[in-house]
Amino acid sequence: MLRKRLLRPAGNFTELAFALDPNPLVENDEYQAFYRQEYYDVSGAHAIERIALGLQRSFGQPDAFYKAFLIGPSGSGKSTQMSRLIRNLSGQYVTIRFSAFDLDRQRFDALDLAYLMMLHTFRYLKSEEGPGEEALRHHTPGGLLEEMKDSLSRETETSKEEVERITSASGSGALSVVSMLGAKLEAQIRSRTFRARETVAYKLRPMSDLESLANRFFDAARVMVGEASGKELLFVGEDFDKRQVSTDRVRETFVAYGEHWDTLRAHMVFSLPAELAYSEDRDRLAFGTNRHVMPAAPVFDHKHQPHEAGRKALRSVLLARANPKLFAPGTIEWLIAASGGNLRDLFGLTVHAGDMAEIRGRTAIEDNDVVTAVNEMRREFSRSLGESGKDDASWPVKAQTLLDVYQGKGDTERPTRVARGLLALRALQEYNDRGRYGVHPLVVDILKEKGRGDEKGRLPADAPGGTEPLVRVLD
């Protein structure tokens, strides 16, 4: 998909695929065309507003560094809300924004992440938007640079002479550190393929050493940014909640090394997987209790009846991007119900249904097109609920947990290990700031199905909260 986004409601199915680009809204024209605050207001959680308050209160306060996690399902609009946070605080903060995908997603550790933050900071400081090369030369202590060279040599298993050779093309002093940090990250990723990981206990001491080094560097960077713009630095780390990123690595980074992140002298906001935020490790996480949840927009209430405000908000988001003439009567409501309130799923379902309508030579999405798209996404949920490893729960255990939530049973304050796994799969969803959980509508459908060893479905065929009347098979 091309990144160029259509900035008006799509009038045909070709345009629909561009208008429903799921990437976060970043540019001014994208915000003006598509942003709908009511989608984020309907949950009542106001996660980004609370984070913004914390950052505003910390601005200009010596040694008051605000740090928080943003928690929410993939596709719920977290990145767009991060963009909103950055834009609203642009008069106070310069934001260094980066992704877990900048690291080795299965092997990274706390040291990798700290170095990545330093690398992005150096790149900003020497850029045209930053203080510039002269400020780097003036404010970065030479002794600090030498310590960083030594640290990089140790961490990459590279001799000091080789580091000097790698970076000599960039000149001496501060400017060579940019190439040095980049070389370090690349070398570490390559070397991980050929050597066993050290234990956490062994790694803790080097992280302590790097913590001091990083703080001295961030202190110098803060002075440079402050003198150049009157602003402070804010780090925003995203995608640490994505399924492609190892939860074990995220847990090690922010739990085993939690105290080190707490003592870094910088403002920072990271995304965090829901199953880790609610796990037995949550009290050991970095950043204390600064964990802010951004729930999905509800499409059903706690009695499994249509949630009118949630559906209205989702309809507003969809029709900002698609002309209503592209939908036959009733199909928008069905797509919204099947999405479970997740924007990425709503966009994906709608594009799939639009493709089917175009293939069939129609000018509007009809029932059969929606059924095809919904059946495919339901199959994806069904496959994800299968056992994926020796530690995974069996289907009967998962089904009973889902049924308990559907019936309003269980402890939502401290979800079980099985419930945390179901949250990660989005089979369970958190819907508001009071900890209400619900079963995804497509999973309600699955609970009604026969099979998987059940003589009958776990729920009766007429149980509300699913995607009726779409639970049928095309002839």
C-alpha positions in Angstrom: 0.0 0.0 0.0 1.3 3.4 -0.9 1.8 5.7 2.0 0.1 8.7 0.3 -3.3 8.9 2.0 -6.5 10.0 0.3 -7.6 13.1 2.3 -11.4 13.0 1.5 -14.1 10.4 1.7 -13.5 7.6 -0.8 -16.1 7.6 -3.7 -15.2 4.2 -5.1 -13.6 1.0 -4.0 -10.1 1.8 -5.4 -10.1 5.0 -3.4 -11.4 3.1 -0.3 -8.2 1.1 0.0 -6.2 4.4 0.2 -8.6 6.2 2.5 -8.7 3.3 5.0 -4.9 3.3 5.3 -4.4 2.0 9.0 -1.2 3.9 9.6 -1.4 6.6 12.3 -2.4 10.2 11.5 0.8 12.3 11.5 0.4 15.3 9.2 -1.8 18.4 9.7 -3.9 17.6 6.7 -4.5 14.1 7.9 -5.7 15.3 11.3 -8.0 17.9 9.7 -9.5 15.3 7.4 -9.9 12.2 9.6 -9.3 12.8 13.3 -12.4 12.1 15.4 -12.0 12.7 19.2 -15.3 11.0 20.0 -13.8 7.6 19.3 -11.3 8.2 22.1 -13.8 9.9 24.5 -16.3 7.1 24.5 -14.2 4.8 26.7 -13.9 7.5 29.4 -10.2 6.6 30.1 -8.5 9.7 28.8 -5.1 8.1 28.9 -3.3 10.6 26.6 -4.8 13.5 28.5 -3.4 12.2 31.8 0.0 11.6 30.2 0.0 15.1 28.8 -0.9 16.5 32.3 2.1 14.6 33.8 4.5 16.0 31.2 3.1 19.6 31.6 3.6 19.4 35.3 7.2 18.1 35.0 8.3 20.6 32.4 10.9 23.0 33.8 11.1 21.2 37.1 14.7 20.1 37.9 15.0 16.4 38.3 11.3 15.8 37.7 11.3 13.4 34.8 7.9 12.0 33.8 7.7 8.4 32.6 4.7 6.3 31.7 3.4 3.3 29.8 0.5 3.4 27.3 -1.4 0.2 27.2 -4.0 -0.8 24.6 -4.7 -3.4 21.9 -3.0 -3.2 18.6 -5.2 -1.2 16.2 -6.9 0.9 18.8 -5.3 4.1 17.7 -2.4 4.4 20.2 0.0 5.7 17.6 -2.4 8.3 16.5 -2.9 9.4 20.1 0.9 9.5 20.5 1.0 11.8 17.5 -1.7 14.0 19.2 0.4 14.1 22.4 3.5 15.2 20.5 1.6 17.9 18.6 -0.1 19.3 21.7 3.1 19.5 23.6 5.3 20.7 20.7 5.7 24.1 22.4 7.4 22.4 25.4 9.0 19.2 24.1 11.2 18.0 21.3 10.2 14.4 20.8 12.6 11.6 19.9 10.2 8.9 18.5 11.3 5.4 17.7 10.0 1.9 17.4 10.8 -1.6 18.8 11.2 -2.6 15.1 14.4 -0.6 15.1 15.9 -3.4 17.3 16.2 -7.1 16.9 12.7 -7.9 18.0 13.4 -11.3 19.4 16.8 -10.7 21.0 17.0 -7.1 22.2 17.7 -6.1 25.8 17.8 -3.0 28.0 21.3 -2.1 26.8 20.2 -2.2 23.1 17.3 0.1 23.9 19.4 2.6 25.9 21.9 2.7 23.0 19.1 3.2 20.5 17.8 6.2 22.5 21.3 7.7 22.6 21.7 7.1 18.8 18.5 8.9 18.0 19.4 11.7 20.3 22.8 12.2 18.6 21.1 12.2 15.2 18.7 14.9 16.3 21.3 17.0 17.9 23.5 17.2 14.8 20.5 17.6 12.4 19.3 20.9 10.9 16.2 20.7 13.2 18.5 20.3 16.2 21.0 22.5 17.9 23.6 21.6 15.3 27.2 20.5 15.0 28.7 23.5 16.8 26.6 22.9 19.9 27.7 19.3 19.9 31.3 20.3 19.8 30.8 22.9 22.5 28.6 21.0 25.0 29.7 17.3 24.7 32.6 16.7 27.1 35.6 15.0 25.5 36.0 12.6 28.4 32.4 11.4 27.9 33.1 10.6 24.3 36.1 8.5 25.2 34.0 6.6 27.7 31.4 6.0 25.1 34.0 4.7 22.7 35.3 2.3 25.3 31.8 1.1 26.2 30.9 0.5 22.5 34.1 -1.5 22.0 33.2 -3.8 24.9 29.5 -4.2 24.0 30.2 -5.1 20.3 33.1 -7.3 21.0 35.1 -5.0 18.8 38.5 -3.6 19.5 38.9 0.1 20.2 41.1 0.3 17.1 38.4 -1.2 14.9 35.8 1.2 16.3 38.2 4.1 15.5 38.6 2.7 11.9 34.8 2.3 11.4 34.1 5.9 12.5 37.2 7.7 11.1 35.3 8.7 8.0 32.9 10.8 10.2 35.8 12.9 11.6 36.8 13.2 15.2 35.0 14.1 18.4 31.2 14.3 18.8 30.4 13.7 15.2 32.1 10.3 15.0 29.9 9.0 17.8 26.8 8.9 15.6 28.5 6.4 13.2 29.9 4.6 16.3 26.5 4.1 17.8 25.1 2.9 14.5 28.0 0.5 14.1 27.5 -0.8 17.6 23.8 -1.7 17.0 24.5 -3.4 13.7 27.4 -5.3 15.2 25.4 -6.4 18.2 22.5 -7.7 16.1 25.0 -9.7 13.9 26.9 -11.1 16.8 23.7 -12.3 18.6 23.3 -14.9 15.8 26.6 -16.5 16.8 26.8 -16.3 20.5 24.6 -17.4 23.4 22.8 -14.8 25.5 24.3 -13.9 28.8 22.2 -14.3 31.9 20.3 -11.4 33.3 22.4 -11.4 36.4 25.6 -11.0 34.3 24.0 -8.2 32.3 22.9 -6.1 35.3 26.3 -4.7 36.1 27.0 -3.4 32.5 23.6 -1.8 32.5 24.5 0.0 35.7 27.7 1.3 34.0 25.7 2.4 31.0 23.1 4.1 33.1 25.7 6.6 34.4 27.0 7.2 30.9 23.6 7.7 29.4 22.6 10.1 32.2 25.6 12.3 31.6 24.9 12.3 27.9 21.2 13.1 28.4 22.2 15.9 30.7 24.4 17.4 28.0 21.7 17.0 25.4 19.1 18.6 27.6 21.3 21.7 28.0 21.8 21.9 24.2 18.1 21.6 23.4 17.2 24.0 26.2 19.6 26.7 25.0 18.6 26.2 21.3 14.8 26.1 21.7 13.7 26.5 25.4 12.3 23.0 25.2 13.0 19.6 26.8 13.5 16.2 25.3 10.8 13.5 25.3 11.4 9.9 24.2 8.4 8.1 22.7 9.0 4.3 22.2 6.3 2.5 20.2 5.4 -1.0 19.0 6.7 -2.8 22.2 3.2 -4.2 22.4 3.2 -5.7 18.9 2.9 -9.5 18.6 6.0 -9.6 16.5 8.1 -8.3 19.4 9.1 -10.8 22.1 7.2 -10.3 25.3 10.0 -12.0 27.2 12.4 -9.3 26.0 10.0 -6.5 26.9 9.5 -8.1 30.4 13.3 -8.4 30.9 13.8 -4.8 29.8 11.2 -3.2 32.0 11.0 -5.6 34.9 14.4 -7.0 35.5 15.9 -3.6 34.6 13.0 -1.6 35.9 15.0 0.4 38.5 17.5 1.5 35.9 14.8 3.0 33.7 13.4 4.7 36.8 16.8 6.5 37.4 17.4 7.7 33.8 17.2 11.4 33.7 14.8 11.8 30.8 11.1 12.0 30.0 9.8 8.9 28.3 6.5 7.2 27.2 6.5 3.6 26.0 3.8 1.3 24.7 3.4 -1.9 26.7 1.7 -5.3 26.1 -1.6 -5.7 28.0 -0.7 -9.2 29.3 2.5 -7.7 31.0 0.7 -4.8 32.4 -1.8 -7.1 34.2 0.7 -9.9 35.1 2.1 -10.9 38.4 5.1 -8.8 37.4 3.2 -5.5 37.2 4.3 -4.3 40.6 7.9 -4.7 39.6 7.5 -2.8 36.3 9.4 0.5 35.8 7.6 3.8 36.2 5.6 2.9 39.3 1.9 3.1 38.7 2.1 5.3 35.6 0.4 2.8 33.4 -2.4 4.3 31.3 -4.9 2.1 29.5 -6.5 3.1 26.2 -9.4 0.7 25.8 -11.3 -0.2 22.6 -14.5 1.6 21.7 -17.3 -0.6 22.9 -19.8 -2.0 20.4 -21.8 -3.9 23.0 -22.6 -3.0 26.6 -22.2 -5.3 29.7 -25.6 -6.8 28.9 -24.5 -7.6 25.4 -26.8 -5.1 23.8 -25.6 -2.6 21.2 -23.5 0.3 22.7 -25.0 3.2 20.8 -22.3 5.8 21.7 -19.5 3.5 20.8 -21.1 2.6 17.4 -21.8 6.2 16.7 -18.2 7.1 17.3 -17.0 4.3 15.0 -19.5 5.2 12.3 -18.1 8.8 12.4 -14.6 7.6 11.9 -15.6 5.3 9.0 -17.7 7.9 7.2 -15.0 10.5 7.5 -13.1 8.2 5.1 -15.8 6.6 3.0 -18.8 7.9 1.2 -22.0 6.3 2.6 -23.1 5.5 -0.9 -20.5 2.7 -0.9 -22.6 0.8 1.7 -25.9 -1.0 1.3 -28.3 -0.4 4.2 -27.3 -2.1 7.4 -23.8 -3.2 6.3 -22.0 -0.4 8.2 -23.6 -1.6 11.4 -22.5 -5.2 10.8 -18.9 -4.2 10.0 -18.8 -2.1 13.2 -20.1 -5.0 15.3 -17.7 -7.5 13.8 -14.7 -5.1 14.4 -15.2 -5.2 18.1 -14.4 -1.5 18.2 -10.9 -1.9 16.8 -10.1 0.6 14.1 -7.5 -1.5 12.3 -10.0 -4.4 12.2 -12.8 -2.1 11.0 -10.7 -0.7 8.2 -9.5 -4.2 7.2 -13.0 -5.7 7.2 -14.3 -2.7 5.1 -11.5 -2.9 2.5 -12.0 -6.7 2.2 -15.8 -6.3 1.8 -15.2 -3.5 -0.8 -12.8 -5.8 -2.7 -15.5 -8.5 -2.8 -18.1 -6.0 -4.0 -15.9 -4.8 -6.8 -15.0 -8.3 -7.8 -18.8 -9.0 -8.1 -19.3 -5.9 -10.1 -21.3 -4.0 -7.5 -21.2 -0.3 -6.7 -22.0 -0.8 -3.0 -20.9 -3.3 -0.3 -23.7 -5.8 0.3 -24.5 -8.5 2.8 -22.6 -11.2 1.0 -19.5 -9.1 0.8 -19.6 -8.4 4.6 -20.2 -12.1 5.4 -17.1 -13.1 3.3 -14.9 -10.6 5.1 -16.3 -11.4 8.6 -16.0 -15.2 8.1 -12.3 -14.8 7.1 -11.5 -12.7 10.2 -13.4 -15.1 12.4 -11.3 -17.9 11.1 -8.2 -15.9 12.0 -9.5 -15.6 15.6 -10.3 -19.3 15.7 -6.8 -20.2 14.5 -5.2 -17.9 17.1 -7.2 -19.6 19.9 -5.5 -22.9 19.2 -2.7 -24.2 21.4 0.5 -22.5 20.3 3.1 -24.1 22.7 3.6 -26.4 25.6 2.8 -23.7 28.1 -0.4 -22.6 26.3 -3.8 -23.4 27.8 -6.0 -25.9 26.1 -9.1 -24.8 24.2 -11.5 -26.0 27.0 -9.7 -23.9 29.6 -9.7 -20.8 27.3 -13.4 -21.4 26.4 -14.3 -21.5 30.1 -12.4 -18.3 30.8 -14.2 -16.6 27.9 -17.5 -17.9 29.1 -16.8 -16.6 32.6 -16.1 -13.1 31.3 -19.2 -13.2 29.1 -21.3 -14.1 32.1 -19.7 -11.4 34.3 -17.7 -13.8 36.5 -14.0 -13.7 37.4 -11.6 -11.2 38.8 -11.0 -8.3 36.3 -8.6 -6.5 38.6 -6.0 -9.3 38.4 -6.7 -11.4 35.3 -5.4 -15.0 35.3 -2.6 -16.1 33.1 -5.1 -17.5 30.6 -7.1 -14.3 30.6 -3.9 -12.3 30.0 -3.1 -14.4 27.0 -6.6 -13.9 25.7 -6.2 -10.1 26.1 -3.0 -10.4 24.0 -5.0 -12.2 21.3 -7.8 -9.6 21.6 -10.3 -12.4 22.2 -10.9 -10.5 25.4 -11.1 -6.7 25.4 -11.0 -4.0 28.0 -13.7 -1.4 27.3 -13.5 1.4 29.9 -11.6 3.0 32.7 -13.5 0.9 35.3 -11.9 -2.4 34.2 -14.9 -3.8 32.2 -13.9 -6.7 30.0 -15.9 -8.2 27.2 -15.6 -11.1 24.7 -14.9 -10.0 21.2 -18.0 -10.4 19.0 -16.3 -12.8 16.6 -15.2 -14.9 19.6 -18.8 -14.9 20.8 -19.6 -16.5 17.5 -17.0 -19.1 18.0 -18.4 -20.0 21.4 -21.7 -20.8 19.8 -20.1 -23.2 17.3 -20.2 -26.9 17.6 -16.9 -28.8 17.4 -13.5 -28.6 19.2 -14.7 -31.6 21.2 -18.0 -30.0 22.2 -21.3 -31.7 21.3 -22.9 -28.3 21.3 -21.7 -24.7 21.5 -20.6 -23.2 24.7 -23.2 -20.5 24.2 -26.7 -20.9 22.8 -27.2 -20.0 19.2 -29.4 -17.0 20.1 -26.9 -15.5 22.7 -26.5 -11.8 22.1 -23.1 -10.0 21.6 -22.0 -11.7 18.4 -22.2 -10.6 14.8 -25.8 -11.7 14.1 -27.2 -11.9 11.5 -23.9 -12.6 9.9 -23.3 -16.1 11.5 -24.1 -18.1 8.4 -22.2 -19.8 5.6 -22.5 -18.6 2.0 -24.0 -21.1 -0.4 
